Amino acid sequence: MDGKTLIPLHRKRRQAAEGAVELIEADEITVEVVDKHTGRLFRRTLPVKYRETANGVLLKGESSTGGPVGISLLSAAALAKLGDLFGKGPDAPRCGGHEDG
């Protein structure tokens, strides 16, 4: 794709449009908002590191004081993996029924 092609936000349509993409990365993002008071459209390109995988989206940038900040938006699959790590997963043996001994 040419970097200007719009990809649908709906997951199934987006995956079909993109094909088998494992990783998306960029050094800047473009944010587009419509002001709720005036209805005016604003578009800004921001120096934010963007990384998207099947586990979700990671945004990294700087705060107003220049310190590093980040936001993680996790997919349902990533949240399930975290639940397993913290003991919130299914209460069943991983090895087909036999236990360590």
N, C-alpha and C positions, 0 to 999 in steps of 0.2 A: 504494500500500500504506500501511497505517496506522503503520508503524514498529515494530509488534509482531508482524508476520507472520514466521514462520520460513521461511527460504529454504534448500533443500537445498544441501549442500556439494558434491555431485557436479556437475561443470561443466555437463554437458548438461542435467540436470534443473534446475539453478539458472537457466541461461539461458532455458529454456522457461518457468519460473515468473516470471521477471523481465520477459520481453519484451526489447525493444531498449533496454537501459540502457547508456549510454556512460560515465557517471561516477557514482560513489557517494562522497559526502563526509560526514563527521561530526566534531563537536568533542569527542566522548567515545565510548568503547567500553565494552561490558560483557563481562567475562571470566568464564567459568564453568569451574571445575575440580573434579575429584573427587580428594580426597587419597588417595594410594595406600596410606597406612598405616591410616587410619580409615574410608575409604569415604565420608566426609562430603562433601557438595556445598557449594562456596563460590562465591558470585557477587559480583563487585565491578564498580562503574562507575568508570572511570578517565578523567582528563582528557587523553586522547590524541587528536591529530588523525589522522583516518583518511581515506585517499584511495585509491580503487580504480578502475583503468582496465583495458583489455585488456592493458596491459603489466605489470600486477601490482598489489601493495598496498604503500602507503607509510604507515608509522606514525611520527608525530613527537610527542615529549614532552620531559620534563625528567629529568635524572639526579637522584640523591639529593642532589647538591650544587647543583642548580638550573641546571646547564648544559644546553644543547640536545642531544638525542640523536635518532637516527632509525634505523629498520629498513626495508629494502626487500626485498620478496619478489617476485622477477621471474617472469613467465610464461615458458613455453617460447618464445613468439614474441619476447619482449623479449631473451631470451638469444641467440636466433639473430641478431637485429639487432646486438647487441653483438659477436658473433663476426664479422659482416661488417665492422663498423667497425674491428676490430683485425686485419683481414686473414685471418681464419680461415674466411671464406665460400668459396663455390665459385670455382674458378679458371677463370672464363669471362667474356668481355666483357659489359658491361651493355647495349651498344647493338646487339644483333643481329648481331654478328660483325665490324663495322668498328672500327678502332682510331683513337685520336687521332693526328693526324700533323702 
